[in-house]
Amino acid sequence: MDIEQTLERPLDGKILPLCTWPDPVLGGECTAVRAVTDEIMDLARNMAATMYASQGIGLAAPQIGQPLRMIVVDVTGPDKREQLITLLNPVIEHAEGCIDSDEGCLSLPQFRANVERAEVVRVRGQDLEGNEVVIEAEGLLAVCLQHEIDHLRGVLLIDKVGRLKRSMYERKIAKRVKRA
């Protein structure tokens, strides 16, 4: 099945504010999307617009304050915008191999980390028409899918690093908050 999802006018969506760590919405388990409604279609459009405007290649619903099992991904982005994938209720069915991935996260401004990810994954979910979709992915797409699905379980990139790196970032954020 073709995994590319086209949203009618995805860039006509609203650019929504991003939730940043340590916002509690980022640390919780997300609820399944039960039906594809007009609200879900609007949310998908808004998520795509927000992801592109933020120069990202993936975004999960909790990153915009919606604790729903929904992600958008486009590894051709943020400039080309040629392969938008929208998945509802995605789960990783199979993972194999191991690669080191240098990652950033829109919810962790100015934070990058090298983490281990599976090299190849099979992800199952639904598209915006409610059809089942299975994606066999490797490389950057596999990494991006794993990263966004982690968000749906309340797992952030900062949760995958050592205490020292986490502590340094916590101090950086605390200083930023004091100045604000």
C-alpha positions in Angstrom: 0.0 0.0 0.0 1.2 3.5 -0.8 2.1 5.1 2.5 2.0 8.7 1.4 -1.0 10.5 2.8 -2.2 13.7 1.1 -4.2 16.1 3.2 -6.2 18.6 1.2 -4.2 21.8 1.6 -2.0 20.7 4.6 -0.3 24.1 4.7 -3.7 25.8 5.1 -3.7 24.4 8.6 -3.1 26.6 11.7 0.3 26.7 13.1 -0.2 25.6 16.7 2.1 26.3 19.7 4.5 23.5 20.6 4.5 22.0 24.1 8.0 21.9 25.4 9.5 19.8 28.1 8.7 19.6 31.1 5.0 20.1 30.1 3.1 17.2 31.7 1.2 16.4 28.4 4.5 15.1 27.0 4.9 12.5 29.7 1.6 10.7 29.5 0.2 7.7 27.6 -2.0 8.9 24.7 -5.6 7.8 24.0 -6.5 5.9 20.8 -8.2 7.8 18.0 -11.6 6.1 17.8 -13.0 7.6 14.5 -11.8 9.9 11.7 -13.9 13.0 12.3 -13.8 16.5 10.9 -11.9 17.5 14.1 -9.3 14.8 13.5 -8.9 15.9 9.9 -8.4 19.5 11.1 -5.9 18.3 13.7 -3.9 16.4 11.0 -3.8 19.5 8.8 -2.8 21.7 11.7 -0.1 19.2 12.8 1.4 19.1 9.3 1.4 22.9 9.1 3.0 23.2 12.5 5.6 20.5 11.7 6.7 22.3 8.5 6.6 25.8 10.1 8.8 24.5 12.9 11.3 23.0 10.4 10.6 19.4 11.7 10.3 16.1 10.0 7.9 14.6 12.5 5.3 15.6 15.1 3.1 13.7 17.6 -0.2 15.0 18.8 1.0 15.5 22.4 3.6 17.9 21.2 0.7 20.3 20.5 -1.2 19.5 23.6 -3.4 16.7 22.3 -3.0 13.4 24.1 -4.1 11.3 21.1 -2.3 8.5 19.3 -1.6 10.4 16.1 1.6 11.4 14.3 2.7 13.2 11.1 6.0 12.5 9.4 7.7 13.8 6.3 11.4 12.9 6.1 11.7 14.9 2.9 10.9 18.0 4.9 11.0 20.5 6.1 11.8 22.1 2.7 10.6 19.6 0.0 7.4 18.4 1.7 6.9 15.5 -0.7 6.0 12.5 1.5 3.6 13.5 4.3 2.5 10.4 6.3 -0.3 10.7 8.8 -0.9 7.8 11.1 -3.5 7.1 13.7 -2.9 4.7 16.5 0.5 3.6 15.2 2.3 0.6 16.8 5.7 -0.9 16.1 5.0 -4.5 15.2 8.6 -5.6 14.5 12.0 -4.0 14.9 15.4 -5.3 14.0 19.0 -4.2 13.8 20.6 -1.3 15.6 21.8 2.1 14.5 23.0 5.2 16.3 20.9 8.2 15.5 21.7 11.8 16.2 18.3 13.3 17.0 16.7 16.6 18.0 13.1 17.2 19.1 10.7 20.1 18.6 9.7 19.7 22.3 13.3 19.9 23.5 14.6 23.2 22.0 18.4 23.3 21.6 18.8 19.6 22.7 20.4 16.9 20.6 21.4 13.4 21.5 22.8 10.3 20.0 20.5 7.4 20.8 20.2 3.7 19.7 17.3 2.9 17.5 16.2 -0.1 15.5 17.5 0.0 11.9 14.3 -1.5 10.4 10.7 -1.3 11.7 7.3 -2.5 10.6 4.6 -0.1 11.8 0.9 -0.7 11.7 -1.8 2.1 12.0 -4.7 3.7 10.2 -4.7 6.4 7.6 -7.1 9.4 7.5 -9.7 7.3 5.7 -9.7 4.7 8.5 -7.9 2.1 6.4 -5.2 -0.1 7.9 -1.7 0.8 6.8 1.5 -1.2 7.3 4.8 0.6 6.7 8.1 -1.2 6.3 10.7 1.4 7.0 14.5 1.7 7.4 17.0 4.5 7.8 15.7 8.0 8.6 12.0 7.0 8.2 12.4 4.1 10.7 14.1 6.5 13.2 11.5 9.2 12.8 8.6 6.7 13.2 10.2 5.3 16.4 10.8 8.8 17.8 7.2 10.0 17.2 5.7 6.7 18.5 7.8 7.1 21.6 6.0 10.4 22.2 2.6 8.5 22.2 3.9 6.5 25.2 5.2 9.6 27.0 8.8 8.8 26.2 11.0 11.7 25.2 14.5 11.9 23.8 15.7 13.3 27.1 14.5 10.0 28.7 17.0 8.1 26.6 20.2 10.0 27.7 22.4 9.7 30.7 21.9 11.6 34.0 24.7 14.1 33.2 23.3 15.2 29.8 19.8 15.4 31.3 21.0 17.4 34.3 22.8 19.9 32.0 19.7 20.4 30.0 17.5 20.8 33.1 19.8 23.5 34.3 19.7 25.2 30.9 15.9 25.2 30.9 15.8 26.5 34.6 18.0 29.4 33.6 15.8 30.2 30.7 12.6 30.1 32.8 14.2 32.5 35.4 15.0 35.0 32.7 11.5 35.0 31.4 
